[in-house]
Amino acid sequence: MPSPVAGVAASDIYLQALMSFTNQVLKSSTQDRHLKMLQRYQEITREQVLDALRKYVLPVFDPATSIVVSSCGPAVADKVAEGLKSVGYDVESRLWDAGADEGGEDGHSDCDTCESGSSA
């Protein structure tokens, strides 16, 4: 069946109709939801964006409210540890030996909640 709109594949029109039906009937969205959202986005102020960044993003980089896990080669481990210490993180370094047995049958080597030999 040819497309009723020049330059647009018939399958695209049917897909758009299906998405419109899904959004309006199954998700209870209005047909102009996207326009309303764009209008709401225009009302967001610079200060609101900065407040959101302070509340949700900056704590990720604060040693008092975040945890860093780094995996690196032994050649740079000391340099990474010093860098993390310099910005306020408490650093605990562990050397992983790929050839060593990692604990009992359950694979836990230093798990405080599991007893030796129990299965997880």
N, C-alpha and C positions, 0 to 999 in steps of 0.2 A: 504494500500500500504506500503510495507516495505521501510525502510530508505536506501538510496544509500550509506550512511556512517555508518560503524559499530559503535554502541554505542551512536548514536545521533538519537533522535526521529524525525520522519518525520515532525511532526508539528514544531519542532525547525528550520528545514531547510527552510520550507515554510515561517515561521515568519521572518527569517533572509533575505530571498529573498524579502519579502514585505517591510521590513525596508530599504533594499538597494535601491529598486525601489523608495520608498518615498523620501529618502535622495537625490538620484541622479536626479530624474526627477522632483519631485514636489518642492524640496527645492533647487535645482540647486547646490548641493554639489558634489565635486569630490569623486571618489571611495577611494582615499588615503587621504581624509581629516583628519582622525584621526592620521595618521602618520605625516602629515605636522604639525598638532597642537602639537604633542609630541616633534617634532624638535623645534618648536617655544618656547615651555615651557623650553627646555634645554638652550635656549639663555637668559632667564631671569636671571638677576644678583641679588645678595644679596641686593645691594643698591636699586635696583628698587622695591624689595619687602618691604624694610624698608620705602622707600618714600611713597608707597601706604598705608602702615600702618599708617604713620604719617598724611597723608592727609585724609584718610577715617575712620580709627578706633579710633585713639587717641582723635579726637574732641568729640566723644561720651562720653568720660569720663572727659571732661573739663567743669567746671561750667560756663565758659564764652560762650560756644557754645552748651550747652545741657540742657535738662530739665529732672528732675527725678520725677517720680510719684511712691509713695510707699503706699502700703496698708498693715497695720499691726494692731495688737491688741493694745488696749489702754495701756496695761502693758509695751510694748516696744516702744511706740510712742516717748517718750522723748529721749530714747537712740538712736533711728534711726535719729531723728531730730538733736541731738548733733553731731552724726557722719557725717551727711551731711553738717552741719555748719562748722565742723572742716576742711573739704576739700574745702570750699569756696562757697557752695550753699546757696542762700537765701531760707529760709524755711518758708512755710506757712502750718500750721496744721489745719485740719478740723476733727471734730468728727462726724461720721455718726451714727445716731440713726435709726436702722432698723425698729423700730416701728413707727417712725414719718412719717407724710405725706410729700412727697417730692415735694411741690409746687402745682400749679394749675392742671387743667385737662390735660394740655399738658406735665406734668411731669418735667417742668423746674422750678427749685427753685430759681436760681440766674442768670438767663440768661439776659444779658444786651440788646440783640437784639430783644427779644420777649416781647410783652406787656402781662400783666397779663390777663389770660383767653383766649388768642388766641390759635389757634391750629397750630401745626407745619406742 
